[in-house]
């Protein structure tokens, strides 16, 4: 079943990064949620919002050890944090609306590592990872 306008407003309040509950970020990394459009036909009653959840952090890598192992650690950490964020949103949505928010993962792009600076002893990077969910009640 698609989300009603009232439920859409509740969801928007929960993920609002300007003034909503999600504006408080954890130290060392950020996890943000945003509505990224919808799936379904505009002429039908079966529109489902698409939620994007993004993890981002800065990291230092030791070039001698290689980035691969350290990236794997960040992949695990980011997946844990992203799963915690979607669980938090679902819990708060149920508390606010009295309805269960259901999710379907529709897209998980590969994590990105962007080099910011490099020298022999330290590589500074920006790491990010996204997951997209289709939402319905």
TAMO-V424142 format. One record per residue. N is the residue number from 1. PHI is phi in whole degrees, 0 to 359 (none if undefined). NEAR is the number of other ideal C-beta (glycine too) atoms within 12 Angstrom. D_FIRST is the distance of its C-alpha to the first C-alpha in Angstrom with 2 decimals. Layout:
n->N phi->PHI near->NEAR d_first->D_FIRST
n->N phi->PHI near->NEAR d_first->D_FIRST
This chain:
n->1 phi->none near->16 d_first->0.00
n->2 phi->285 near->22 d_first->3.78
n->3 phi->271 near->33 d_first->6.68
n->4 phi->284 near->17 d_first->9.14
n->5 phi->298 near->13 d_first->12.73
n->6 phi->298 near->16 d_first->14.02
n->7 phi->293 near->28 d_first->11.86
n->8 phi->300 near->26 d_first->12.85
n->9 phi->295 near->19 d_first->16.40
n->10 phi->298 near->29 d_first->16.38
n->11 phi->300 near->38 d_first->15.41
n->12 phi->300 near->27 d_first->18.10
n->13 phi->295 near->25 d_first->20.57
n->14 phi->290 near->33 d_first->20.15
n->15 phi->255 near->37 d_first->20.87
n->16 phi->301 near->21 d_first->23.40
n->17 phi->269 near->23 d_first->26.53
n->18 phi->271 near->13 d_first->28.86
n->19 phi->233 near->12 d_first->28.68
n->20 phi->280 near->21 d_first->25.71
n->21 phi->297 near->24 d_first->25.93
n->22 phi->278 near->28 d_first->25.78
n->23 phi->286 near->16 d_first->28.99
n->24 phi->271 near->15 d_first->31.07
n->25 phi->255 near->19 d_first->31.76
n->26 phi->280 near->18 d_first->33.49
n->27 phi->292 near->9 d_first->37.07
n->28 phi->91 near->16 d_first->37.68
n->29 phi->203 near->25 d_first->34.25
n->30 phi->233 near->26 d_first->31.20
n->31 phi->233 near->37 d_first->27.51
n->32 phi->238 near->32 d_first->25.39
n->33 phi->241 near->42 d_first->21.71
n->34 phi->208 near->26 d_first->20.62
n->35 phi->280 near->29 d_first->17.78
n->36 phi->240 near->23 d_first->18.75
n->37 phi->105 near->19 d_first->16.83
n->38 phi->208 near->24 d_first->13.51
n->39 phi->247 near->24 d_first->12.44
n->40 phi->105 near->19 d_first->11.49
n->41 phi->267 near->11 d_first->13.45
n->42 phi->300 near->11 d_first->14.52
n->43 phi->275 near->7 d_first->14.95
n->44 phi->252 near->11 d_first->11.43
n->45 phi->268 near->13 d_first->8.42
n->46 phi->252 near->16 d_first->6.59
n->47 phi->282 near->24 d_first->8.51
n->48 phi->236 near->31 d_first->8.24
n->49 phi->294 near->38 d_first->11.36
n->50 phi->254 near->28 d_first->14.08
n->51 phi->254 near->41 d_first->16.11
n->52 phi->255 near->32 d_first->19.75
n->53 phi->244 near->40 d_first->21.80
n->54 phi->234 near->33 d_first->25.53
n->55 phi->252 near->37 d_first->28.53
n->56 phi->214 near->28 d_first->31.97
n->57 phi->206 near->33 d_first->35.47
n->58 phi->260 near->21 d_first->39.11
n->59 phi->218 near->30 d_first->41.13
n->60 phi->248 near->23 d_first->44.72
n->61 phi->243 near->29 d_first->45.66
n->62 phi->269 near->19 d_first->49.03
n->63 phi->298 near->19 d_first->49.90
n->64 phi->291 near->12 d_first->52.23
n->65 phi->284 near->16 d_first->49.49
n->66 phi->91 near->13 d_first->47.16
n->67 phi->279 near->26 d_first->43.73
n->68 phi->304 near->14 d_first->41.91
n->69 phi->296 near->14 d_first->42.21
n->70 phi->291 near->25 d_first->41.42
n->71 phi->294 near->26 d_first->38.36
n->72 phi->300 near->18 d_first->37.14
n->73 phi->297 near->20 d_first->37.48
n->74 phi->293 near->32 d_first->35.43
n->75 phi->301 near->26 d_first->32.74
n->76 phi->295 near->18 d_first->32.49
n->77 phi->298 near->25 d_first->32.60
n->78 phi->294 near->33 d_first->29.98
n->79 phi->297 near->23 d_first->27.49
n->80 phi->298 near->19 d_first->28.12
n->81 phi->292 near->31 d_first->27.65
n->82 phi->294 near->36 d_first->24.45
n->83 phi->295 near->23 d_first->22.95
n->84 phi->296 near->20 d_first->24.25
n->85 phi->294 near->37 d_first->22.66
n->86 phi->293 near->33 d_first->19.09
n->87 phi->296 near->20 d_first->19.78
n->88 phi->298 near->24 d_first->21.19
n->89 phi->298 near->39 d_first->18.26
n->90 phi->297 near->30 d_first->15.86
n->91 phi->296 near->17 d_first->18.54
n->92 phi->293 near->24 d_first->19.17
n->93 phi->297 near->35 d_first->15.56
n->94 phi->295 near->20 d_first->15.47
n->95 phi->296 near->17 d_first->18.90
n->96 phi->280 near->23 d_first->18.11
n->97 phi->254 near->24 d_first->14.83
n->98 phi->79 near->12 d_first->15.03
n->99 phi->245 near->22 d_first->11.52
n->100 phi->269 near->18 d_first->11.23
n->101 phi->274 near->34 d_first->10.37
n->102 phi->257 near->23 d_first->9.73
n->103 phi->231 near->29 d_first->11.67
n->104 phi->227 near->18 d_first->12.85
n->105 phi->292 near->21 d_first->16.37
n->106 phi->245 near->22 d_first->16.92
n->107 phi->200 near->19 d_first->20.45
n->108 phi->226 near->20 d_first->23.41
n->109 phi->296 near->16 d_first->26.50
n->110 phi->298 near->14 d_first->29.86
n->111 phi->294 near->30 d_first->31.29
n->112 phi->244 near->20 d_first->33.85
n->113 phi->237 near->26 d_first->37.35
n->114 phi->251 near->19 d_first->39.21
n->115 phi->288 near->19 d_first->42.94
n->116 phi->257 near->17 d_first->44.25
n->117 phi->206 near->17 d_first->47.82
n->118 phi->214 near->16 d_first->49.92
n->119 phi->215 near->13 d_first->53.29
n->120 phi->298 near->9 d_first->55.06
n->121 phi->255 near->13 d_first->53.94
n->122 phi->206 near->19 d_first->50.46
n->123 phi->243 near->26 d_first->47.47
n->124 phi->259 near->21 d_first->45.08
n->125 phi->225 near->26 d_first->41.52
n->126 phi->252 near->24 d_first->38.13
n->127 phi->251 near->36 d_first->35.43
n->128 phi->215 near->30 d_first->31.73
n->129 phi->209 near->35 d_first->28.62
n->130 phi->234 near->30 d_first->24.98
n->131 phi->224 near->32 d_first->21.69
n->132 phi->250 near->29 d_first->18.54
n->133 phi->235 near->36 d_first->15.02
n->134 phi->269 near->28 d_first->11.64
n->135 phi->247 near->41 d_first->9.40
n->136 phi->202 near->30 d_first->5.87
n->137 phi->244 near->24 d_first->5.61
